Amino acid sequence: MQRWFSADRMDTYVRSAQATDCDAIDLYVWNGRISKALLEDIAHVEVLLRNFISVRLAKACGHDDWYKDDERFRFNSSRTRRFENSITEIEQQIRHAGKQVTPGRVIADMSLGSWCFLLSSRLEQTVWKSLRDPANGGMPNYQPRKRAIFESHVKMMRDLRNRLSHQEHIVLDAFADENRYLDEQYANLDWIARSIDPKAADWIRSQSRVPLLRSLRPSNA
């Protein structure tokens, strides 16, 4: 295993296995499985989030390609047109794949980083205001109302997805720290979904494999 996947990588599982009196290879396999289960939940929440944002911004400007309405939402600053450039790149990739460019395809290809950008402080008076506006559907399930709180939860989801997508470990040297970390991450995904739509949050939780896999963690601790 060390020859296949590197000694540095496997050392993480050796240390954690020693702390909880289990087999390092079993722990490595379990880590991969629960990582994929978390990615499933993240995928559901991410699609829920992007649909929520897209529907409200389309309602605010009256057309489905809201991502082009820089006059209204002021996506691009005078110094950088990073958001516009990312949209242009997405459209080019769609055309390169031999498909027609449609708002649905563009929105589906926008990264989680782009959705985080739309929740940033620089767009509070445009995008966030439109998300909160009851005329566009509003956020009736999000009582705190503060943009920064909502953004911080979405960023936490993005960081977890990046960690899992880069095959980083979930297991930690201290079993209590690992449990706390997983509790926080699982609760965060539920918080985002519930702030958008409690029924959607209930469905995502009902489909999640995370609780079962956590109960199957190799451990004699």
SULTA-V428591 format. One record per backbone hydrogen bond with DSSP energy under -1.0 kcal/mol. NH is the residue of the N-H (numbers start at 1). CO is the residue of the C=O. E is the energy in kcal/mol with one decimal. If there is no record, write none. Layout:
# SULTA-V428591
nh=NH co=CO e=E
nh=NH co=CO e=E
This chain:
# SULTA-V428591
nh=5 co=1 e=-3.0
nh=6 co=2 e=-1.7
nh=10 co=6 e=-2.0
nh=11 co=7 e=-2.2
nh=14 co=10 e=-2.1
nh=15 co=11 e=-2.6
nh=16 co=12 e=-1.9
nh=17 co=13 e=-2.4
nh=18 co=14 e=-2.2
nh=19 co=15 e=-1.7
nh=20 co=16 e=-1.4
nh=22 co=17 e=-2.0
nh=27 co=23 e=-2.0
nh=28 co=24 e=-2.1
nh=29 co=25 e=-2.3
nh=30 co=26 e=-2.4
nh=31 co=27 e=-2.5
nh=32 co=28 e=-1.7
nh=33 co=29 e=-1.9
nh=34 co=30 e=-2.7
nh=35 co=31 e=-1.9
nh=36 co=32 e=-1.8
nh=37 co=33 e=-1.8
nh=38 co=34 e=-2.3
nh=39 co=35 e=-2.0
nh=40 co=36 e=-1.7
nh=41 co=37 e=-1.7
nh=42 co=38 e=-2.6
nh=43 co=39 e=-2.3
nh=44 co=40 e=-1.8
nh=45 co=41 e=-2.3
nh=46 co=42 e=-3.2
nh=47 co=43 e=-2.2
nh=48 co=44 e=-2.1
nh=49 co=45 e=-2.7
nh=50 co=46 e=-2.7
nh=51 co=47 e=-2.2
nh=52 co=48 e=-2.2
nh=53 co=49 e=-2.5
nh=54 co=50 e=-2.7
nh=55 co=51 e=-2.6
nh=56 co=52 e=-1.6
nh=57 co=53 e=-2.4
nh=58 co=54 e=-2.4
nh=59 co=55 e=-1.8
nh=60 co=56 e=-2.0
nh=61 co=57 e=-1.8
nh=62 co=58 e=-2.0
nh=66 co=64 e=-1.0
nh=68 co=65 e=-2.0
nh=69 co=66 e=-2.0
nh=70 co=68 e=-1.9
nh=73 co=69 e=-2.4
nh=74 co=70 e=-2.2
nh=77 co=80 e=-1.1
nh=85 co=81 e=-2.8
nh=86 co=82 e=-2.1
nh=87 co=83 e=-2.0
nh=88 co=84 e=-2.4
nh=89 co=85 e=-2.3
nh=90 co=86 e=-2.0
nh=91 co=87 e=-2.5
nh=92 co=88 e=-2.1
nh=93 co=89 e=-2.1
nh=94 co=90 e=-2.1
nh=95 co=91 e=-2.2
nh=96 co=92 e=-2.5
nh=97 co=93 e=-1.4
nh=98 co=95 e=-1.9
nh=99 co=94 e=-2.1
nh=106 co=102 e=-2.4
nh=107 co=103 e=-2.9
nh=108 co=104 e=-2.0
nh=109 co=105 e=-1.3
nh=115 co=111 e=-1.5
nh=116 co=112 e=-2.1
nh=117 co=113 e=-2.1
nh=118 co=114 e=-1.9
nh=119 co=116 e=-1.1
nh=120 co=117 e=-1.8
nh=123 co=120 e=-1.4
nh=124 co=121 e=-1.8
nh=128 co=123 e=-1.8
nh=130 co=126 e=-1.7
nh=131 co=127 e=-2.3
nh=132 co=128 e=-2.1
nh=133 co=129 e=-1.1
nh=136 co=133 e=-1.9
nh=137 co=134 e=-1.2
nh=138 co=133 e=-1.5
nh=142 co=139 e=-1.9
nh=150 co=146 e=-1.5
nh=151 co=147 e=-2.9
nh=152 co=148 e=-2.1
nh=153 co=149 e=-1.6
nh=154 co=150 e=-1.9
nh=155 co=151 e=-2.7
nh=156 co=152 e=-1.7
nh=157 co=153 e=-1.7
nh=158 co=154 e=-2.4
nh=159 co=155 e=-2.6
nh=160 co=156 e=-1.9
nh=161 co=157 e=-2.7
nh=162 co=158 e=-2.5
nh=163 co=159 e=-2.1
nh=164 co=160 e=-2.7
nh=165 co=161 e=-2.8
nh=166 co=162 e=-1.4
nh=167 co=164 e=-1.7
nh=168 co=163 e=-2.4
nh=178 co=174 e=-2.2
nh=179 co=175 e=-2.4
nh=180 co=176 e=-2.3
nh=181 co=177 e=-2.5
nh=182 co=178 e=-2.5
nh=183 co=179 e=-2.5
nh=184 co=180 e=-2.4
nh=185 co=181 e=-2.4
nh=186 co=182 e=-2.5
nh=187 co=183 e=-2.4
nh=188 co=184 e=-2.0
nh=189 co=185 e=-1.9
nh=190 co=186 e=-1.8
nh=191 co=187 e=-2.3
nh=192 co=188 e=-2.3
nh=193 co=189 e=-2.2
nh=194 co=190 e=-2.8
nh=195 co=191 e=-2.0
nh=196 co=192 e=-1.1
nh=197 co=193 e=-3.3
nh=201 co=197 e=-2.2
nh=202 co=198 e=-2.3
nh=203 co=199 e=-2.0
nh=204 co=200 e=-2.7
nh=205 co=201 e=-2.4
nh=206 co=202 e=-2.1
nh=207 co=203 e=-1.4
nh=213 co=209 e=-2.3
nh=214 co=210 e=-2.6
nh=215 co=211 e=-1.6
nh=217 co=214 e=-1.2
nh=220 co=20 e=-2.6
